Amino acid sequence: MSKFKIKVARIETGTGSRADPHVCVTFQIKRAEVSFQVPIRLSVSDYDDTEMVQAARSALHRTFAELAAQSRDWSLSATDLRKLSRMSLRPKTQTTRARHRKQ
């Protein structure tokens, strides 16, 4: 499996509806057909300009680590996935039937 390509797509400053000015560092994440962006908001007063991207990268890592921990129970083994595939209630096409006979 190929690695994800992660790059900073843009950096924006603003105050928005908050009294405290913030920076929004948006990361572009790509791998094959999958592509999405993740915005990370940081307070301007918390970090120096030169540290903002480093802090945003750390926040991005923390976000995905928390997501991985929350979804750990969703993980299925290869055997479980095969069982699910065989249980499919969709009508089988000629191609699908032939593929299942080979297994």
N, C-alpha and C positions, 0 to 999 in steps of 0.2 A: 504494500500500500504506500502511495506517495505521501510526502509530507505536506502539511498545510503551508501555504505562503501567507505570511502575516506582515502587513505593512501599514504605516500610518497613512491614512487616506487624506485627512485634513485636521487642522487645529484651528479652533474658533474660540474667540473670547466673547463674553457677554455678561449681562447682569440678569436678563430674563425677568422673572417675577421675584427673584430673590434679591435681598439687599446686598448680599455678599457676591462680589464679582467672581465668575468662574471661567475655567477653560474647559472646553470639550475636545478631547482627543478621540478621533474616530479611527478605528482600525478596520482595514479591509482584510477579510479572511477568505482564502480561495484554496480549493483542491478539486481538480477535475470539474465536474458539473456543479459542485457546491460553491456558492459564493454569497457572503453576507457581510454586513457591517455591524460593529459593536461600538457604540459611543460610551466613553468614560468621562464623567464629569469630575473635575477637581477644583477645589477652592484656590483662587489666585493667592490668597494669603498663606496657604499651607506650604507652598513650594516655590523655589526660585525658578525663573524662566528656563534655566539650563537643566533643571531637574524634572520638569513637567512630564516629558515623554517617558523618562525612567519610572516615575511614579505611576503613570498611566499603564505602562507595561505590567508593573507589579499588580495593579488593581485588576487588569485583564486576567492575569494568571489566577489571582484569588477568586475571581468570578467563575472561571471555568473549573477550578478545583472544587468549589462549592457545588456547582452544577453536577460534576461527576459524582460527588459524594451523595447528593440527593437522588440521583438516578441509578445508583449502583445496583439496587434490587431489580431493575428492569433488564439487566444483562441476561442474555440467553446463551447457552452453550450451542455448539454446532449440532449436537444431537437434538436439543430442544427445537431448534429452528427446522430441522428435517421433519420432526414429528408434526410441527405446526403446518408445514407445507403439505404433508400427506393428509392432514385433516381438513384441508380447504374445501369449502362447500360450493365453490364456484364450479359450474359445468366445465368439464375437461375438454379441451380441443384436441384434434388429432395430434398436433405437435406435442402437447403436454402428455398425452397418453403414451406416445412412443418414448418420450424421455423417461417416464416413470418405469416403463418395462425394462429399459436398459439398466436401471439401478438395481 
